[in-house]
Amino acid sequence: MKRLRSADWYEGQDRNSYIHRAWMRRGAPGDAFTGRPQIAIANTASDLTPCNAHLNEVASSVRDGVHEAGGIPLDLPVVSLGETNVRPTAMLWRNMAAMATEEMLRANPVDGVVLLGGCDKTIPSLLMAAASVDLPAVVVPGGPMLTGTFRGTPLGCGTDVWRLSEEVRAGTLSQEQFARSESAMIRSRGHCNTMGTASTMALVAEALGTVIPGTAGTPAPDSRLLEAAHRTGRLAVDMVGADRRPGTFLTKGSFRNAIVALAAVGGSTNAVVHLLAIAGRLGIDLSLDDFDRIGSQVPVLVDLLPAGRFLMEDFHRAGGLLAVLREVRDLLDPDALTVDGDPLVNPLDDAPIWDTEVIRTRADPLVAEGGIAVLRGNLAPDGALVKPAAASPHLLRHRGRAVVFDSIEDFHARVDDPDLDVDADSVLVLRGCGPKGYPGMPEVSNMPLPKKLLEQGVRDMVRVCDGRMSGTAYGTVVLHVAPEAAAGGPLALVRTGDFVVLDVEARRIDVDVPAGELARRTPSKAAAAGYADPRRGWERLYVDHVLQADTGADLDFLVGSSGSEVGRESH
């Protein structure tokens, strides 16, 4: 083993070494500071992040594994972002969480790190941090919750919130019944049990190579998650000995595997912006075009909400991610490695599908070509996304009259107005919801449909927005439009009555307005009045420096890495 990084703090007889050891000793034996890897457990547990609240128990198993392997485990609470609670959107603080974690790992006597995440932004922020500080790092995903039921029917958390709330607005479900479903929605510890962003990012992190193979998707209450956490603690010590850092094994091929997995599981569109940001920290050239080129022809094999029928507990029972990857093995990079030092494809020989209803075979996919599609056109010069597997097939090629909303407040004020000039063929356009405009790019793109159309039986419409949508959501939604309206994108020029043309097969999203007329238009003053203009703090820093969705919405000064070196002492 090469000299440990922590030795820069603990070795020596000078005053500073004394301070570092003495304040850390607190009952620890002297050999805790000599030759034993110091493993941080970057823990996003928080009562205000309900999906991560159980991670303290997971951390205890990681500690046992670190101790067993001869390392010293060190609890390191880091910024935790709960998707369901924080306002205006958890995405506003993803980059802050990544920056804070990176800085704390660099600043402390740490040789390696175990990253504990679950809720949507926690795994991405932890991986961004680990990529930038480039210490040996491995992820333990917190796992999905068990399946709850309501009126004898399984509930997909998130997805059924959207569905049931629309039924209330349509008058087909009472407020009393809707309220009764609330206590049944969340049955146990863990994150969403649908293929939302939390489940997606856990699986994608494993396909990327940053999780012990076979771990992601293990339900949070399952004792096998604690077993995996124990093994991960042991592995973290081994990774320090092997100097196995993200920069040594994550390659463009690793991201290829992540994109293939994203498509095959029918994962969240949010994974695109997170993978772009992680790649940016590593200096790997990844673009929106890679997602379309690699992923668009990959079949969706997982029949799971919101695109299908089942839930994550079923997915784990049916064989999990490795069973899916075995079906698409020919599309994977065979040389891409994982945290254990072996190729991702190595365990796939022993990864059968146990239930072909939940995980389909390659010969019988849920959707033949269901990967996330990247659209371009005069509405999205730098790209936009749509998830065909969650969309209505008849709307994937559509021309409709735009009904434009200048802000989320404008939308809420008018969408249920009985006099709103809208029909089932209209295209709902919402702007001012991008990284700069909101700020933070919230999950509002899956706009609720106008009440009067719901009452007529309409359940989907084409929607266009520069924001994001929850991975648990569904519908024909064009989102992540870049550039956003607040950054001067053409979305700011669209007017109610313009015709919007969507052609997913042709990869186009356009407004049918002559180029000359579009160039003569000025941006909507009503929209501009609603754009974020914070005076101070993180929001000011964010709005001034955030990049657009097509490159990952990182801050411009955080792209890349600074390594783990610290040149000066503290005393």
Secondary structure, DSSP 8 states (H G I E B T S, - for coil): ----TTHHHHSSSSHHHHHHHHHHHTT--GGGGSS--EEEEEE---TTSGGGTTHHHHHHHHHHHHHHTT-EEEEEE-----TTT-SS-GGGGHHHHHHHHHHHHHHSS-SEEEEEE-STTHHHHHHHHHHHH---EEEEE--B---EEETTEEE-TTHHHHHHHHHHHHTSS-HHHHHHHHHHH--SSSB-SSSSHHHHHHHHHHHHT-B-TT-TT--TT-HHHHHHHHHHHHHHHHHHHHT--HHHH--HHHHHHHHHHHHHTT--THHHHHHHHHHHHHT----HHHIIIIITTS-B-B-BTTTSSB-HHHHHHHTHHHHHHHHTGGGS-TT-B-TTSSBTTGGGGG---S-TTTB--TTS-SBTT-S-EEEEETTEEEEEEE-GGGS-GGGSEEEEEEEEESSHHHHHHHTT-TT----TT-EEEE-S-STTTTTS--B--S----HHHHTTT----EEEESSB--TT--SSEEEEEES-GGGT-GGGG--TT-EEEEETTTTEEEE-S-HHHHHH----HHHHHHS----SHHHHHHHHHB--GGGTS-BTTTSS---S---S---
